[in-house]
Amino acid sequence: MMHAHLRELRDALAGTDVDEVERWAGRAASALVSGQRLFACGNGGSAAEAQHLTAELTGRFERERRPLSALALHAETSSVTAIANDYGYQYVYARQLRAHAAPGDLLMSLSSSGNSQNVVEAVKAAREMGVVSLSLTGPAPSALAALSDEVVAVPGESTSTVQEVHLVLVHIFCAGVDQWLEQLETPSGAPTPRAET
């Protein structure tokens, strides 16, 4: 069983468009260095990976650099529970995005099914607001693949394999952001103020 899982993981990695995630990193670095924000969302293990992503950006990945504005939408528990109670769980991410995001910001969504309703509603809100939606999903087709500006679909047969590949992609994304920032940062390293909206 263990060897079968490792074979599935190897095949899923081989079938995943890693180059697309590296392109996302360049896009994100340009936005973040200009004062935009990155928001991330998911459910269960995908929520943990969303928070892993934002921690790597606000802290550091593998080298010293200035902190970047990145927020995991599930981590504000009072907001999540208030919105779920008053509006329904499907809106816990969309309503927060509407409260905090501005045009040109980024939303990174993670969903092994690609059909999680609260994540789908967040991507719908992003489209209405001019927020760029980047989604990591399981096999296509899916609702997120249809709605997102850009998507990388992992061809894994099991949820665990898809989530494991997503974690690899999170690390590739963070490494790419660091590499792009080395080229984009001003000599002083001073942050660019966030544009007023």
FENCOR-V454296 format. One line per field, one symbol per residue. phi: phi as a letter, one per 40 degrees, with the letter a starting at -180 (. if undefined). burial: b if it has 9 or more other C-alpha atoms within 8 Angstrom, else e. A space follows every 10 residues. Layout:
# FENCOR-V454296
phi->???
burial->???
This chain:
# FENCOR-V454296
phi->.dcccccccc cccccbccdc cccddcccdc ccccgcbbbb aibgcccccc cddcccccca cbacaccbca bccccccccd ccccccbhcc bccccccccb cbdgcbbbbb accgbccccd cccccdcccg ccbbbbbcdc caccccccca abcccccbdc cdcccdcdcd ccccccddcc cdccccdcgc ccdcccb
burial->eeeebeebbe bbbeebeeee bbebbbebbb bbbbbbbbbb bbbeebbbbb bebbbbbbeb beeeeeebbb bbbbeeeebb bebbeeebbb bbbbbbbbee bbebbbbbbb bbbbbbebbb bbbbbbbebb bbbbbbbbbb ebbbbebbee bbbbbbeebe bbbbbbbebb bbbbbbbbeb beebbeeeee eeeeeee
